Amino acid sequence: MSLQALPLDPYLLAGIYREPLVPAVPAGEGLDGAGESPDSPGEGLNTAGPEAAVADTASAATAAAETEAAPGTAALTGTDSAAGTAASAGTAAPAGTADPVSETLAPPLRSLGGNRRQVLVIVEDASTAFLDEEQFAFFTKILGAVQHSMADIALVNLAHSPGMSFGALQEQFRPRKVLLFGDALAELPAQRNAVLQTTEKLPLLRTDTLQQLESDRERKRLFWGALKLFFS
């Protein structure tokens, strides 16, 4: 008689094979993610490779038993846990993305002078770093006439820093007075030879360029009257 024809009692077979022949797969595990331990939810979602898949297959039965012993664990693992972790920790910037704040910060503007009395002087001349020799001599005479020197002011040339805002200048130099030559910083009042105030109550005087003042007696006279009031 062939052994294949022998009838086998199904209850006998159930007693022999008490453990399942195919390892159980933990609830919630997808095809594109490796199995996870309840002690470390969310791990392996982005880094699972061939080695992780082999290790998870070997421990599938243990993971299934732990899931049955603690109902609801599977719902806390995998993608749901990763989403919860991201929500509690805040949205992280993608790797390689620069900090948007650092991109908007302008480098410190070059200046000439000691800024001891915090007088910000602004010119706009693309032909020189600050002032040419003739303009500089004329400018120092103007400062001397109001009992100031280069140690008291900060001179900047905005021709080399297009787009620089007045707010950025305030942040760097903390001025108590602002003297402008020419048309620099159109966001500030354009009226010339009149002592005005900014919205922050900062004294402001705009006048003609140094070249115009040096060569025009009437411009120089109007400027001198406003300058005395500005430094009084």
C-alpha positions in Angstrom: 0.0 0.0 0.0 1.3 3.5 -0.9 2.0 5.7 2.1 0.6 8.6 0.1 -2.8 7.0 0.3 -2.9 6.6 4.1 -5.5 8.9 5.6 -4.2 11.3 8.3 -6.3 12.5 11.1 -6.5 16.4 10.8 -6.5 16.8 14.6 -3.2 14.7 14.7 -1.7 17.1 12.1 -2.8 20.1 14.1 -1.0 18.7 17.1 2.2 18.2 15.2 2.4 21.7 13.6 1.6 23.9 16.4 3.6 26.8 15.0 2.7 28.4 11.6 4.9 27.3 8.7 4.9 30.9 7.2 6.0 33.7 9.5 3.3 36.2 10.3 3.7 39.7 8.9 3.0 42.5 11.5 -0.1 44.5 10.8 0.5 47.8 8.9 3.8 46.8 7.2 3.9 47.8 3.5 5.9 46.5 0.6 8.1 49.6 0.6 8.9 49.6 4.3 10.8 47.2 6.6 9.2 45.8 9.8 9.5 47.9 12.9 10.0 47.3 16.6 7.4 48.8 18.9 10.2 50.2 20.9 11.5 52.4 18.0 8.4 53.5 16.0 9.1 55.1 12.6 12.6 53.7 12.1 13.4 52.3 8.7 10.8 54.3 6.8 13.4 56.0 4.6 16.5 53.9 5.2 15.3 50.3 4.9 17.7 48.3 2.6 18.2 44.6 1.8 19.9 43.9 5.1 17.0 45.4 7.1 14.5 43.3 5.1 16.4 40.1 6.0 16.6 41.0 9.7 12.9 41.9 9.8 11.9 38.6 8.2 13.8 36.6 10.8 12.0 38.5 13.7 8.5 38.6 12.1 7.0 36.0 14.5 8.3 37.8 17.6 7.0 41.2 16.3 3.6 39.6 15.7 3.4 38.1 19.2 4.3 41.5 20.8 1.7 43.2 18.6 -1.0 40.8 19.9 0.2 41.3 23.5 -0.2 45.1 23.2 -3.3 46.0 21.2 -3.0 49.3 19.3 0.8 49.1 19.0 0.7 48.7 15.2 -1.3 51.9 14.9 1.5 53.8 16.6 4.3 52.5 14.4 5.2 53.1 10.8 3.9 56.1 8.9 1.4 57.3 11.5 4.2 57.5 14.2 6.5 59.3 11.8 3.8 61.9 11.1 3.1 62.4 14.8 6.8 62.9 15.5 7.1 65.5 12.8 4.0 67.3 14.0 5.3 67.5 17.6 8.9 68.5 16.7 7.9 71.0 14.0 8.5 70.9 10.3 12.1 70.2 9.6 13.9 71.8 6.6 14.8 69.4 3.8 18.4 68.3 3.8 20.6 70.6 1.8 18.2 73.6 2.0 19.8 76.8 3.2 18.4 78.7 6.1 16.1 81.4 4.5 17.0 83.9 7.2 20.8 83.6 6.5 20.2 84.1 2.8 18.5 87.5 3.4 21.1 89.0 5.7 23.3 91.5 4.0 27.1 91.6 4.8 28.2 94.6 6.9 28.7 97.7 4.9 32.1 99.2 4.7 32.4 102.6 6.4 35.0 105.3 7.0 35.3 107.0 10.4 35.0 106.2 14.1 31.2 106.8 14.5 31.9 108.1 18.1 28.9 110.5 18.0 26.9 108.2 15.8 26.4 110.6 12.8 25.7 108.6 9.7 26.9 110.4 6.5 25.7 108.9 3.2 27.1 109.6 -0.3 26.6 107.9 -3.6 29.5 108.0 -6.0 30.5 105.0 -8.1 33.8 106.5 -9.2 35.5 106.1 -5.8 35.5 104.0 -2.7 34.3 106.8 -0.5 35.4 110.3 -1.6 38.2 111.4 -3.9 41.0 113.5 -2.5 39.4 116.9 -3.4 35.9 116.0 -2.0 37.4 114.5 1.1 39.3 117.7 1.9 36.1 119.8 1.4 34.1 117.4 3.5 36.6 117.5 6.5 36.3 121.3 6.4 32.5 121.0 6.7 33.0 118.7 9.7 35.5 121.1 11.3 33.1 124.0 10.9 30.6 122.2 13.2 33.2 121.0 15.7 33.2 117.4 14.4 35.9 115.1 12.9 36.1 111.8 11.1 36.2 110.1 14.5 32.7 111.3 15.2 31.0 110.1 12.0 30.5 107.0 9.9 30.8 107.7 6.1 29.2 105.2 3.7 29.1 105.1 -0.1 25.9 103.4 -1.2 26.9 103.3 -4.9 28.7 100.0 -4.1 25.7 98.6 -2.2 22.6 98.8 -4.5 19.4 97.9 -2.8 20.7 98.7 0.7 17.8 99.8 2.9 17.7 102.5 5.5 16.6 99.9 8.1 19.8 97.8 7.4 21.9 101.0 7.9 20.2 101.7 11.2 20.8 98.2 12.3 24.5 98.4 11.7 25.4 102.0 12.6 22.7 103.0 15.2 22.8 106.6 14.1 21.5 109.6 16.1 21.7 111.9 13.1 21.7 111.2 9.3 23.3 113.5 6.8 22.7 112.7 3.1 24.6 114.2 0.1 22.7 113.8 -3.2 19.9 111.4 -4.0 20.9 108.4 -2.1 18.2 106.4 -0.3 15.1 107.6 -2.2 12.9 106.0 0.5 13.9 109.0 2.8 12.5 112.5 2.3 13.9 114.2 -0.9 13.6 117.8 0.4 17.0 119.5 0.5 18.5 121.9 3.1 15.8 121.3 5.6 16.2 119.6 8.9 13.5 116.8 9.0 12.8 113.8 11.0 12.3 110.2 10.0 9.4 108.1 11.3 11.6 107.1 14.2 12.1 110.7 15.2 15.7 110.6 13.8 17.0 114.1 12.7 17.7 114.0 8.9 19.3 116.5 6.6 19.6 116.0 2.8 21.6 118.4 0.7 23.3 118.6 -2.7 26.3 116.5 -3.7 29.7 117.6 -2.5 30.7 118.5 -6.0 27.6 120.8 -6.4 28.2 122.4 -3.0 31.8 123.1 -3.7 31.2 124.8 -7.0 28.0 126.7 -6.3 28.0 129.5 -3.8 24.2 129.7 -3.4 23.9 126.0 -2.7 26.7 126.2 -0.2 24.9 129.1 1.6 21.6 127.2 1.9 23.4 124.1 3.1 25.4 126.0 5.7 22.2 127.5 7.3 20.6 124.1 7.5 23.8 122.4 8.8 24.1 124.8 11.8 20.6 124.0 12.8 21.2 120.3 12.3 24.2 120.3 14.7 22.8 122.8 17.2 
